Amino acid sequence: MKARVNVVIATVSCLLSSIAVAHAQATHLTVVPQAVAREARGAVVRITAKGDRPLPGVWVVLHRVGKDRAAPIDSMRSDASGQFAFHYRASGDSTALYFISSSYAGIAYFTPPLKKAVVGGGDADLLVYDTTSAPLPINVRGRHVIVTAPDTGKGRIVLEVFELSNDTSITRVAGTPEKPTFEAPLPDGATSQVASDGDIAAEAVKFSNGRVQVFAPIAPGIKQLSIHYRIPFSKAPIAIPILAPAAVLEVLVEDVEGNASGAKLKKMASVNLEGRPFKRFLAQDVPGNSVVTVLAPTNVNRALSTRMAIVILGIGAAMLAGLGASLMRKGPLVARAHELDGTDPDDIARKIAALDVAFESKDSPSNDERADHYESRARLKSRLTAAIARRDGL
């Protein structure tokens, strides 16, 4: 655990530079010389507390997304044992992505890209889950906090990412308006609260009575909740309540004289992100009902932009989210449902895949280009899951 945590900040710094190497090189379209036969065999499997059960008779769709064209290319219903098999040909753009999707109980599930000519043995399986509005526990696997330098003479922005972990085999959905899927108290005096689109859509997040409340379904695995708010100078020191226990807590303070204490936090080596100095504090196995106290007395003339801080948070939080893979069976990526205006889910999925293709084909992007990619992908992902929820009546 300690080694895993220590690698977080190193990976943040590495990613900020290495993403530039892997991000933005514009390449010419390479065409497959001739159509190549491919095959993908898998099963739709319903995961329950009593074991895995095949799911017969559900629609399974094969998608292709390339620079030249993007569209579903085949579909079928799973057979009596939940099995399906696609025989298709790779053609056109050689970097095109192929993947399989299905939906169950209002949530869409996607396989990873089908990179091999023949994919089977579980690599093409789609694992789906039941849903419930019962109060299933949603644990905080990690929590990242950035306290930025003052952006005005009145206060500073605080950004947070929660890593919410559903360790059950059931998707938690909201019940009544009084029963969110997750909630947490905000610091006293927090204003201008905003949720950022990501794993959990901004439209599914509300701020009420000093709390952030999530009404989006939370499927098994780890999901990110991203928010930011303003704290006036009159509320110094900043007291951040930690109601739910957290496996990992990280606090970054953009202040040369900044300090964070409480909740088992320990001072780590200061870090420099995008040319900005941060004091860094880290804690493991943080107990519930703790309080983090942040002192940040220094006025900084050049404040970190909110936009870049969100990107830094997203990169750091993405690493911790990756730990969720060890909790889940190898298999699909899950798109969660949120409320938003209806849009064609297949069209949005194609846009996401096309965006990823463009991302992988670039090199040495600027800070603004990295920010644009992160924001665009998060927005499309939340639109996709929202569209699926609307389509299926959730």
C-alpha positions as CSV (number, residue, x, y, z in Angstrom):
1,M,0.0,0.0,0.0
2,K,2.8,2.4,1.0
3,A,4.7,1.8,-2.3
4,R,1.5,2.2,-4.2
5,V,0.7,5.6,-2.6
6,N,4.3,6.9,-3.0
7,V,4.1,6.4,-6.7
8,V,1.1,8.7,-7.1
9,I,3.0,12.0,-7.2
10,A,5.8,10.6,-9.2
11,T,3.3,9.4,-11.8
12,V,1.5,12.8,-11.8
13,S,4.7,14.6,-12.7
14,C,5.6,11.8,-15.2
15,L,2.2,12.0,-16.8
16,L,2.2,15.8,-17.2
17,S,5.3,15.4,-19.4
18,S,4.7,11.9,-20.9
19,I,1.2,12.7,-22.0
20,A,2.8,15.4,-24.1
21,V,4.9,12.7,-25.8
22,A,2.0,10.4,-26.5
23,H,-0.8,12.9,-27.0
24,A,-0.8,15.1,-30.1
25,Q,1.1,14.0,-33.2
26,A,-1.1,14.4,-36.3
27,T,-0.6,11.5,-38.6
28,H,-1.9,10.7,-42.1
29,L,-4.6,8.1,-42.5
30,T,-3.1,4.6,-43.0
31,V,-5.4,2.2,-44.9
32,V,-5.5,-1.6,-44.3
33,P,-4.3,-3.0,-47.7
34,Q,-7.1,-5.5,-47.8
35,A,-10.0,-6.5,-45.6
36,V,-8.7,-8.7,-42.8
37,A,-11.0,-11.4,-41.3
38,R,-11.5,-11.1,-37.5
39,E,-13.5,-12.9,-34.9
40,A,-14.8,-12.0,-31.4
41,R,-16.5,-14.5,-29.1
42,G,-17.8,-13.8,-25.7
43,A,-20.8,-13.9,-23.3
44,V,-23.0,-11.5,-21.5
45,V,-22.7,-12.5,-17.9
46,R,-24.9,-11.2,-15.0
47,I,-22.8,-10.9,-11.8
48,T,-24.7,-11.6,-8.6
49,A,-23.9,-12.2,-5.0
50,K,-24.8,-15.9,-5.6
51,G,-22.5,-16.3,-8.6
52,D,-22.2,-15.5,-12.3
53,R,-25.2,-16.2,-14.5
54,P,-25.4,-16.1,-18.3
55,L,-27.8,-13.5,-19.7
56,P,-29.7,-14.8,-22.7
57,G,-31.6,-12.8,-25.3
58,V,-30.0,-9.4,-24.9
59,W,-28.8,-7.2,-27.8
60,V,-25.1,-7.1,-28.3
61,V,-23.6,-4.6,-30.8
62,L,-20.3,-4.6,-32.6
63,H,-18.9,-1.0,-33.2
64,R,-16.2,0.4,-35.4
65,V,-14.7,3.8,-34.9
66,G,-12.1,5.2,-37.3
67,K,-11.0,8.5,-38.8
68,D,-12.7,7.5,-42.1
69,R,-16.0,6.4,-40.7
70,A,-17.7,5.3,-37.4
71,A,-20.8,3.2,-36.9
72,P,-22.2,0.0,-35.5
73,I,-21.4,-2.8,-38.0
74,D,-23.2,-5.8,-36.6
75,S,-25.6,-6.8,-33.8
76,M,-27.2,-10.0,-32.5
77,R,-29.0,-11.3,-29.4
78,S,-27.1,-13.5,-27.0
79,D,-28.1,-17.2,-27.2
80,A,-29.6,-19.3,-24.5
81,S,-26.2,-19.5,-22.7
82,G,-25.5,-15.8,-23.1
83,Q,-22.9,-16.4,-25.8
84,F,-22.4,-14.3,-28.9
85,A,-19.9,-14.4,-31.8
86,F,-19.0,-11.8,-34.4
87,H,-17.2,-12.5,-37.6
88,Y,-16.1,-9.3,-39.4
89,R,-13.4,-7.7,-41.4
90,A,-11.0,-4.9,-40.6
91,S,-10.8,-2.5,-43.4
92,G,-10.1,1.2,-44.1
93,D,-8.3,3.2,-41.4
94,S,-5.7,0.9,-39.8
95,T,-6.1,2.7,-36.5
96,A,-9.8,2.1,-36.3
97,L,-11.1,0.7,-33.0
98,Y,-13.5,-2.2,-32.7
99,F,-15.5,-2.9,-29.5
100,I,-18.6,-4.6,-28.3
101,S,-21.4,-3.2,-26.2
102,S,-24.6,-4.2,-24.5
103,S,-26.9,-2.7,-21.9
104,Y,-28.7,-4.0,-18.9
105,A,-30.9,-2.3,-16.3
106,G,-30.3,1.1,-17.8
107,I,-26.5,0.9,-17.9
108,A,-24.3,0.3,-20.9
109,Y,-21.2,-2.0,-20.8
110,F,-18.3,-1.9,-23.3
111,T,-15.5,-4.3,-23.9
112,P,-12.0,-2.9,-24.2
113,P,-10.9,-2.4,-27.9
114,L,-10.6,-5.7,-29.8
115,K,-7.0,-5.4,-30.7
116,K,-6.3,-9.0,-31.8
117,A,-7.7,-10.8,-34.9
118,V,-9.3,-13.4,-32.7
119,V,-10.6,-12.4,-29.3
120,G,-12.1,-14.9,-26.9
121,G,-11.6,-16.7,-23.7
122,G,-13.3,-14.1,-21.6
123,D,-11.6,-11.0,-23.2
124,A,-14.8,-10.2,-25.1
125,D,-17.1,-10.9,-22.2
126,L,-19.6,-8.3,-21.0
127,L,-20.2,-8.3,-17.3
128,V,-23.5,-6.7,-16.2
129,Y,-25.1,-6.0,-12.8
130,D,-28.5,-5.7,-11.1
131,T,-29.5,-2.3,-9.7
132,T,-31.0,-1.3,-6.3
133,S,-32.0,1.9,-4.5
134,A,-31.2,0.2,-1.1
135,P,-28.5,1.9,0.9
136,L,-25.5,-0.1,-0.4
137,P,-22.2,1.2,1.0
138,I,-20.3,3.5,-1.3
139,N,-16.7,3.7,0.1
140,V,-14.2,6.5,-0.5
141,R,-11.2,4.8,-1.9
142,G,-9.3,8.0,-2.3
143,R,-9.8,11.8,-2.0
144,H,-7.6,14.4,-3.7
145,V,-7.8,18.1,-2.6
146,I,-6.1,21.0,-4.2
147,V,-6.2,24.3,-2.4
148,T,-5.2,26.9,-5.0
149,A,-3.5,30.3,-4.5
150,P,-5.9,33.2,-4.2
151,D,-7.5,34.1,-7.5
152,T,-9.0,37.4,-6.2
153,G,-8.7,39.5,-3.2
154,K,-11.7,37.7,-1.6
155,G,-10.8,34.1,-1.6
156,R,-9.4,31.0,-3.2
157,I,-10.7,27.9,-5.1
158,V,-10.6,24.4,-3.6
159,L,-10.8,21.5,-6.0
160,E,-11.7,17.9,-4.9
161,V,-11.9,14.5,-6.5
162,F,-13.5,11.7,-4.7
163,E,-12.8,8.1,-5.7
164,L,-16.1,6.4,-4.9
165,S,-15.9,2.6,-4.7
166,N,-18.9,0.3,-5.0
167,D,-17.5,-3.0,-3.8
168,T,-20.7,-5.0,-4.3
169,S,-22.1,-6.8,-7.3
170,I,-25.1,-4.4,-7.6
171,T,-25.4,-1.0,-9.1
172,R,-26.6,1.6,-6.6
173,V,-29.2,4.0,-7.9
174,A,-30.9,6.9,-6.2
175,G,-34.2,6.5,-4.5
176,T,-36.2,9.5,-3.5
177,P,-34.8,13.1,-3.7
178,E,-33.8,12.5,0.0
179,K,-31.8,9.4,-0.9
180,P,-28.8,10.3,-3.0
181,T,-26.3,7.5,-3.9
182,F,-23.5,9.5,-2.2
183,E,-23.2,12.7,-0.2
184,A,-20.5,14.5,1.8
185,P,-20.3,17.7,3.8
186,L,-18.5,20.8,2.4
187,P,-16.4,23.2,4.4
188,D,-18.1,26.0,6.2
189,G,-18.4,29.0,4.0
190,A,-18.1,27.2,0.7
191,T,-19.7,29.1,-2.1
192,S,-19.9,29.0,-5.9
193,Q,-20.0,25.2,-5.8
194,V,-19.6,23.5,-9.2
195,A,-19.5,19.8,-10.3
196,S,-17.3,18.9,-13.2
197,D,-18.4,16.4,-15.8
198,G,-16.6,13.1,-15.6
199,D,-17.5,9.6,-14.4
200,I,-20.4,11.3,-12.7
201,A,-22.2,14.0,-14.7
202,A,-22.5,17.5,-13.3
203,E,-26.2,17.3,-13.9
204,A,-26.5,14.4,-11.5
205,V,-24.8,16.4,-8.7
206,K,-26.5,18.8,-6.4
207,F,-25.4,21.1,-3.6
208,S,-27.8,21.6,-0.7
209,N,-27.5,22.5,2.9
210,G,-23.8,22.6,2.9
211,R,-23.4,19.2,1.3
212,V,-22.6,17.7,-2.1
213,Q,-25.1,15.1,-3.2
214,V,-24.9,12.5,-6.0
215,F,-28.0,11.2,-7.7
216,A,-26.3,9.2,-10.5
217,P,-26.2,5.4,-10.4
218,I,-22.9,4.1,-9.1
219,A,-22.0,0.8,-10.7
220,P,-19.5,-1.7,-9.2
221,G,-16.0,-0.5,-9.4
222,I,-14.5,3.0,-8.8
223,K,-16.1,6.2,-10.1
224,Q,-14.7,9.7,-9.9
225,L,-16.7,12.7,-8.5
226,S,-15.1,16.1,-9.3
227,I,-16.1,19.3,-7.7
228,H,-14.7,22.8,-6.9
229,Y,-15.9,25.6,-4.7
230,R,-14.7,29.0,-3.4
231,I,-13.6,29.6,0.2
232,P,-13.5,33.3,1.4
233,F,-10.5,34.5,3.4
234,S,-12.8,35.2,6.3
235,K,-13.0,31.4,6.8
236,A,-9.3,30.9,7.3
237,P,-8.1,28.4,8.4
238,I,-10.0,26.2,6.1
239,A,-11.7,23.2,7.8
240,I,-12.5,20.4,5.4
241,P,-14.7,17.7,7.0
242,I,-13.9,14.1,6.2
243,L,-17.1,12.3,7.1
244,A,-16.5,9.0,5.4
245,P,-13.3,7.0,6.0
246,A,-10.9,7.2,3.1
247,A,-8.2,4.7,2.1
248,V,-6.0,7.5,0.7
249,L,-6.1,11.2,1.3
250,E,-3.9,13.7,-0.6
251,V,-3.8,17.4,0.0
252,L,-1.9,19.9,-2.2
253,V,-1.6,23.5,-1.0
254,E,-0.4,26.2,-3.5
255,D,1.2,28.4,-0.9
256,V,4.9,28.8,0.1
257,E,3.8,28.9,3.8
258,G,0.9,26.5,3.5
259,N,0.2,23.7,5.8
260,A,-2.4,20.9,6.2
261,S,-3.0,18.9,9.4
262,G,-5.4,16.5,10.9
263,A,-6.8,13.2,9.5
264,K,-3.4,11.5,9.9
265,L,-1.9,13.7,7.3
266,K,1.9,13.7,7.0
267,K,4.0,16.2,5.2
268,M,5.7,14.9,2.1
269,A,8.3,16.5,-0.2
270,S,7.0,19.6,-2.0
271,V,6.2,19.2,-5.6
272,N,6.1,21.4,-8.7
273,L,3.3,20.9,-11.2
274,E,3.2,22.9,-14.4
275,G,5.6,25.3,-12.9
276,R,3.5,25.8,-9.7
277,P,4.9,25.0,-6.3
278,F,2.7,22.9,-4.0
279,K,3.1,21.7,-0.4
280,R,2.0,18.1,-0.4
281,F,0.4,16.1,2.5
282,L,-0.6,12.4,2.4
283,A,-2.5,10.1,4.7
284,Q,-3.7,6.4,4.6
285,D,-6.6,4.7,6.2
286,V,-8.2,8.0,7.3
287,P,-10.9,7.5,9.9
288,G,-14.4,8.9,9.5
289,N,-15.5,12.1,11.2
290,S,-12.0,13.6,10.8
291,V,-11.2,17.2,9.9
292,V,-8.4,18.6,7.7
293,T,-7.2,22.0,8.7
294,V,-5.5,24.0,5.9
295,L,-3.5,27.2,6.6
296,A,-2.6,29.1,3.5
297,P,-1.7,32.7,4.6
298,T,0.4,33.8,1.6
299,N,-1.0,35.9,-1.2
300,V,0.4,34.6,-4.5
301,N,0.4,37.0,-7.4
302,R,0.0,34.4,-10.1
303,A,-2.8,32.0,-9.2
304,L,-3.1,28.5,-10.8
305,S,-5.9,28.6,-13.3
306,T,-9.0,26.6,-12.3
307,R,-8.9,24.9,-15.6
308,M,-5.3,23.6,-15.2
309,A,-5.9,22.6,-11.6
310,I,-8.8,20.4,-12.8
311,V,-6.6,18.8,-15.3
312,I,-3.9,18.1,-12.6
313,L,-6.6,16.7,-10.3
314,G,-8.0,14.5,-13.1
315,I,-4.6,13.1,-14.0
316,G,-3.7,12.3,-10.3
317,A,-7.1,10.9,-9.6
318,A,-7.1,8.7,-12.7
319,M,-4.1,6.8,-11.3
320,L,-5.9,6.0,-8.1
321,A,-9.0,5.1,-10.1
322,G,-6.8,2.5,-11.9
323,L,-6.5,0.7,-8.6
324,G,-10.1,-0.3,-9.1
325,A,-9.1,-2.8,-11.7
326,S,-7.7,-5.1,-9.0
327,L,-11.2,-5.1,-7.4
328,M,-13.0,-6.1,-10.6
329,R,-12.9,-9.0,-12.9
330,K,-10.9,-8.4,-16.1
331,G,-13.4,-7.4,-18.7
332,P,-15.6,-4.5,-19.7
333,L,-15.5,-0.8,-19.2
334,V,-18.7,0.5,-17.6
335,A,-20.6,3.6,-18.7
336,R,-22.9,4.9,-16.0
337,A,-26.3,6.4,-16.5
338,H,-27.0,10.1,-15.6
339,E,-29.9,12.4,-16.4
340,L,-29.3,14.7,-19.4
341,D,-31.0,15.5,-22.6
342,G,-31.5,12.5,-24.8
343,T,-28.9,11.9,-27.5
344,D,-28.1,8.8,-29.6
345,P,-25.8,6.7,-27.4
346,D,-24.1,5.0,-30.3
347,D,-23.2,8.4,-31.8
348,I,-21.7,9.6,-28.6
349,A,-19.7,6.4,-28.2
350,R,-18.3,6.9,-31.6
351,K,-17.3,10.4,-30.8
352,I,-15.5,9.2,-27.6
353,A,-13.6,6.6,-29.6
354,A,-12.7,9.0,-32.3
355,L,-11.5,11.5,-29.7
356,D,-9.2,8.8,-28.2
357,V,-7.9,7.9,-31.7
358,A,-7.0,11.6,-32.2
359,F,-5.4,11.7,-28.7
360,E,-3.2,8.7,-29.5
361,S,-2.1,10.2,-32.8
362,K,-0.7,13.4,-31.4
363,D,2.6,14.4,-29.9
364,S,3.9,17.3,-27.8
365,P,0.6,19.1,-27.1
366,S,0.3,22.4,-25.4
367,N,-1.2,22.8,-21.9
368,D,-4.4,24.1,-23.5
369,E,-4.6,21.1,-25.8
370,R,-4.2,18.7,-22.9
371,A,-6.9,20.5,-21.0
372,D,-9.2,20.5,-24.1
373,H,-8.8,16.7,-24.5
374,Y,-9.5,16.0,-20.8
375,E,-12.5,18.2,-20.7
376,S,-13.9,17.0,-24.0
377,R,-13.6,13.4,-23.1
378,A,-15.2,13.8,-19.7
379,R,-18.1,15.8,-21.1
380,L,-18.7,13.1,-23.9
381,K,-18.5,10.3,-21.4
382,S,-21.1,11.8,-19.1
383,R,-23.3,12.6,-22.2
384,L,-23.1,8.9,-23.2
385,T,-24.2,7.5,-19.9
386,A,-26.9,10.2,-19.6
387,A,-28.3,9.3,-23.0
388,I,-28.4,5.6,-22.1
389,A,-30.3,6.4,-18.9
390,R,-32.8,8.6,-20.8
391,R,-33.3,6.0,-23.5
392,D,-33.9,3.2,-20.9
393,G,-36.3,5.3,-18.8
394,L,-34.1,5.9,-15.8
